[in-house]
């Protein structure tokens, strides 16, 4: 979309470029979240959760197909649900240094 907007002859150049940039940013979101989780950054849990929630409707659509997409939908659903459970796990919350409501830190 971005290449067509810059080099081709789209119907609306601005819309094609904007759509292409948006797709690139959305594609980078899971990679940035994964890197942040690997480095144990507390900000990374939010984008990771959003990414997994966005995967669930895709898995549902794959499960509605009458083809070889059904096994892919099952795998995607299992991975997304497993990742969500692990992301909200208390051990993950502690490892990322996220304090919950009412979790008071010692003040000296």
N, C-alpha and C positions, 0 to 999 in steps of 0.2 A: 504494500500500500504506500509506504514511504517512498520507495524507489519509483513507483508509478507517478506519485505526486511531484517528485523532483525531476525525473528524467523523461517521463512519458507525457501523454496528453489526456489527463483525467478530465471528467466533467467539471469538477470543482477542485482546483489545485489546493486551496487552503484546507478544505475538508480532508483531502487525501493525506496531506502532510500531518495535520492534527491527529487523524486516526492512526497513522503510522507511528508517530511519536508516542501516542497513548499505548499502543500495543507493545512497544519496546519497554516502556516503563512498567507495564503490567507483567511482562516477561521477566524483568529484573527483580520484581518484588519477592518471589520465592527464593531466588538466589541470595539476595541480601538478607532475608530472614534466616536462611540456613546458615549463612556465614556468621550472623549475629548469635544464633543459638550455639554454634560451634565454639565461639569465643565467649560464651556465657554473658551476653549483653541483655539486660533486662528489657530493653525496648523491642527486642526481636520477637518476643512471644506474640504480641498483637498482630503483626503482619503474618506470622506463621499460622495463627488461628484463622485469620481471614482467608488465607490461601486454602486451608483445608475445608473451610465452610463453602468456598466457591467450588471446590472439587465435588462436593456432594450432589448438586444438581446435574453436573456432567455425568457422574456415575449413574444417577437415576435415568437419564436419557439413554445412556448406553445399555442399561438393563431393559429398556422398553423396545430395543431393536430386535429384529428376528434374524440375527446373523452371528458372525463370530465376534461381534462387539460385546456380547453378553459376558463372556469370561473377563474381558477387559474392564467392564463395569463392576463386576464382582471384586476384582483386584483393587480397582481404584477406590471403591467404597470401603473395603477392609483397611486399606492403607490410610485413608482420610480419617476414618473413625478411630483407628489405633493412634494416629498422630494427635488427634484432638484429645483423647484420653490422656496420653502422655504429656501433652502441653499443659493441661490443667492439674496434673498430678502435684500434690504438695511437695514431693521431693524436687520436682522441676522448679517449682516456685521458689523454694529455698536456694537451689543451685544458682538461679538467676538473680537472687537477691531481691526478690519482689516481696514487699511487705503487704499483708492483707489489712483490711479495715480492723481497727482496734489493736493491731500489732504494734505496740509501743517499743521504740528502741531506747536503750539505756541512755539517759542524758546526764553527763557529768560536768 
